[in-house]
Amino acid sequence: MKFLSRLIINTLLFIALAGFFPNNFYIENLWFALIGAFILTFLTLFIKPIISLFLLPFNILTFGIVGILVNSMMLNITANLIGDSFQFSSFGFIIFVSLIMSFCNYVIISYLKI
C-alpha cells in the first residue's frame, strides 16, 4: 500500500510541476510521468536508505543539506534512466523540484497517515 500510494502521489506531483514550470521541467506524456514516479518511488524506498546510511556522518555535519542532495540525486537518476521524455533544465532546478516534492510528499503522507 505504501508503494502504491507514493507512486500515485509522485505521478500527480510530476504532472503538476511540469505544468507549473514548462520551460524547466519536461514530461512527454502521462505514461512517462508514471514511469518516472515508479522509478523514483523504487529508488526512494529501496536505494535511498542505503545511500543515506553511508552518508549519515556528512548529513550530520552539514545539518541535513546532504539529505537534500541525496533526494536531488534520486531525481537526477530517474531523469537519466528515462531519457529525453523526462528532462530538467539544470541541476539547480532538480534541487528546487526535489525540495517541493519532499515538502508535498511530507504534507500529503502526514495528512493521509499512510
C-alpha atoms as a printed R data frame, in Angstrom:
    type eleno elety resid chain resno      x      y       z
1   ATOM     1    CA   MET     A     1  0.000  0.000   0.000
2   ATOM     2    CA   LYS     A     2  2.853  2.369   0.816
3   ATOM     3    CA   PHE     A     3  4.467  1.826  -2.590
4   ATOM     4    CA   LEU     A     4  1.196  2.351  -4.481
5   ATOM     5    CA   SER     A     5  0.253  5.499  -2.564
6   ATOM     6    CA   ARG     A     6  3.694  7.044  -3.118
7   ATOM     7    CA   LEU     A     7  3.516  6.079  -6.788
8   ATOM     8    CA   ILE     A     8  0.209  7.930  -7.226
9   ATOM     9    CA   ILE     A     9  1.387 10.961  -5.247
10  ATOM    10    CA   ASN     A    10  4.662 11.222  -7.198
11  ATOM    11    CA   THR     A    11  2.860 10.857 -10.538
12  ATOM    12    CA   LEU     A    12  0.462 13.676  -9.682
13  ATOM    13    CA   LEU     A    13  3.316 15.850  -8.415
14  ATOM    14    CA   PHE     A    14  5.308 15.285 -11.609
15  ATOM    15    CA   ILE     A    15  2.341 16.275 -13.755
16  ATOM    16    CA   ALA     A    16  1.630 19.354 -11.622
17  ATOM    17    CA   LEU     A    17  5.259 20.523 -11.532
18  ATOM    18    CA   ALA     A    18  5.689 20.001 -15.283
19  ATOM    19    CA   GLY     A    19  2.570 22.111 -15.788
20  ATOM    20    CA   PHE     A    20  3.744 24.873 -13.439
21  ATOM    21    CA   PHE     A    21  7.283 25.022 -14.868
22  ATOM    22    CA   PRO     A    22  7.012 24.070 -18.564
23  ATOM    23    CA   ASN     A    23 10.315 25.727 -19.526
24  ATOM    24    CA   ASN     A    24 12.340 23.972 -16.823
25  ATOM    25    CA   PHE     A    25 10.722 20.558 -16.450
26  ATOM    26    CA   TYR     A    26  9.515 18.498 -19.407
27  ATOM    27    CA   ILE     A    27  7.478 15.298 -19.362
28  ATOM    28    CA   GLU     A    28  6.325 13.993 -22.721
29  ATOM    29    CA   ASN     A    29  3.042 12.457 -21.506
30  ATOM    30    CA   LEU     A    30  1.243 10.781 -18.608
31  ATOM    31    CA   TRP     A    31  2.948  7.420 -19.176
32  ATOM    32    CA   PHE     A    32  6.404  8.897 -18.748
33  ATOM    33    CA   ALA     A    33  5.219 10.640 -15.580
34  ATOM    34    CA   LEU     A    34  4.030  7.248 -14.304
35  ATOM    35    CA   ILE     A    35  7.292  5.560 -15.301
36  ATOM    36    CA   GLY     A    36  9.267  8.368 -13.629
37  ATOM    37    CA   ALA     A    37  7.167  8.067 -10.489
38  ATOM    38    CA   PHE     A    38  7.697  4.296 -10.458
39  ATOM    39    CA   ILE     A    39 11.469  4.645 -10.781
40  ATOM    40    CA   LEU     A    40 11.644  7.457  -8.209
41  ATOM    41    CA   THR     A    41  9.442  5.570  -5.749
42  ATOM    42    CA   PHE     A    42 11.551  2.435  -6.164
43  ATOM    43    CA   LEU     A    43 14.777  4.400  -5.662
44  ATOM    44    CA   THR     A    44 13.351  6.256  -2.665
45  ATOM    45    CA   LEU     A    45 12.078  3.155  -0.898
46  ATOM    46    CA   PHE     A    46 14.935  0.743  -1.614
47  ATOM    47    CA   ILE     A    47 18.135  2.534  -2.685
48  ATOM    48    CA   LYS     A    48 17.946  5.870  -0.814
49  ATOM    49    CA   PRO     A    49 18.132  4.299   2.698
50  ATOM    50    CA   ILE     A    50 21.394  2.569   1.778
51  ATOM    51    CA   ILE     A    51 22.925  5.749   0.360
52  ATOM    52    CA   SER     A    52 21.666  7.790   3.320
53  ATOM    53    CA   LEU     A    53 23.246  5.345   5.743
54  ATOM    54    CA   PHE     A    54 26.651  5.701   4.085
55  ATOM    55    CA   LEU     A    55 26.335  9.499   4.001
56  ATOM    56    CA   LEU     A    56 24.993  9.839   7.557
57  ATOM    57    CA   PRO     A    57 28.166 11.400   9.022
58  ATOM    58    CA   PHE     A    58 28.186 14.048   6.270
59  ATOM    59    CA   ASN     A    59 24.461 14.630   6.754
60  ATOM    60    CA   ILE     A    60 25.047 15.281  10.459
61  ATOM    61    CA   LEU     A    61 27.973 17.604   9.762
62  ATOM    62    CA   THR     A    62 26.023 19.645   7.208
63  ATOM    63    CA   PHE     A    63 22.810 19.732   9.252
64  ATOM    64    CA   GLY     A    64 20.774 17.876   6.613
65  ATOM    65    CA   ILE     A    65 21.963 19.517   3.421
66  ATOM    66    CA   VAL     A    66 23.352 16.197   2.189
67  ATOM    67    CA   GLY     A    67 19.822 14.764   2.543
68  ATOM    68    CA   ILE     A    68 18.574 17.349   0.068
69  ATOM    69    CA   LEU     A    69 21.367 16.419  -2.326
70  ATOM    70    CA   VAL     A    70 20.514 12.710  -1.983
71  ATOM    71    CA   ASN     A    71 16.895 13.459  -2.930
72  ATOM    72    CA   SER     A    72 18.138 15.504  -5.877
73  ATOM    73    CA   MET     A    73 20.409 12.656  -6.963
74  ATOM    74    CA   MET     A    74 17.409 10.307  -6.947
75  ATOM    75    CA   LEU     A    75 15.531 12.692  -9.264
76  ATOM    76    CA   ASN     A    76 18.589 13.051 -11.495
77  ATOM    77    CA   ILE     A    77 18.992  9.270 -11.739
78  ATOM    78    CA   THR     A    78 15.304  8.996 -12.622
79  ATOM    79    CA   ALA     A    79 15.650 11.583 -15.384
80  ATOM    80    CA   ASN     A    80 18.778  9.887 -16.740
81  ATOM    81    CA   LEU     A    81 17.127  6.457 -16.800
82  ATOM    82    CA   ILE     A    82 14.082  7.696 -18.718
83  ATOM    83    CA   GLY     A    83 15.928  9.869 -21.207
84  ATOM    84    CA   ASP     A    84 14.642 12.693 -23.397
85  ATOM    85    CA   SER     A    85 10.991 12.213 -22.436
86  ATOM    86    CA   PHE     A    86 11.663 13.324 -18.849
87  ATOM    87    CA   GLN     A    87 14.054 16.268 -18.551
88  ATOM    88    CA   PHE     A    88 15.116 19.047 -16.223
89  ATOM    89    CA   SER     A    89 16.750 22.272 -17.394
90  ATOM    90    CA   SER     A    90 19.544 22.217 -14.781
91  ATOM    91    CA   PHE     A    91 20.726 20.530 -11.608
92  ATOM    92    CA   GLY     A    92 19.707 23.629  -9.660
93  ATOM    93    CA   PHE     A    93 16.158 23.133 -10.840
94  ATOM    94    CA   ILE     A    94 16.361 19.466  -9.843
95  ATOM    95    CA   ILE     A    95 17.214 20.626  -6.313
96  ATOM    96    CA   PHE     A    96 14.253 23.033  -6.410
97  ATOM    97    CA   VAL     A    97 11.853 20.305  -7.593
98  ATOM    98    CA   SER     A    98 13.286 17.930  -5.001
99  ATOM    99    CA   LEU     A    99 12.514 20.414  -2.218
100 ATOM   100    CA   ILE     A   100  8.969 20.946  -3.477
101 ATOM   101    CA   MET     A   101  8.340 17.218  -3.879
102 ATOM   102    CA   SER     A   102  9.760 16.418  -0.439
103 ATOM   103    CA   PHE     A   103  7.576 19.039   1.204
104 ATOM   104    CA   CYS     A   104  4.441 17.971  -0.692
105 ATOM   105    CA   ASN     A   105  5.076 14.279  -0.009
106 ATOM   106    CA   TYR     A   106  5.532 15.016   3.691
107 ATOM   107    CA   VAL     A   107  2.322 17.059   3.900
108 ATOM   108    CA   ILE     A   108  0.213 14.597   1.900
109 ATOM   109    CA   ILE     A   109  1.505 11.483   3.682
110 ATOM   110    CA   SER     A   110  1.104 13.137   7.091
111 ATOM   111    CA   TYR     A   111 -2.434 14.233   6.240
112 ATOM   112    CA   LEU     A   112 -3.474 10.829   4.886
113 ATOM   113    CA   LYS     A   113 -1.478  8.968   7.589
114 ATOM   114    CA   ILE     A   114 -0.076  6.480   5.101
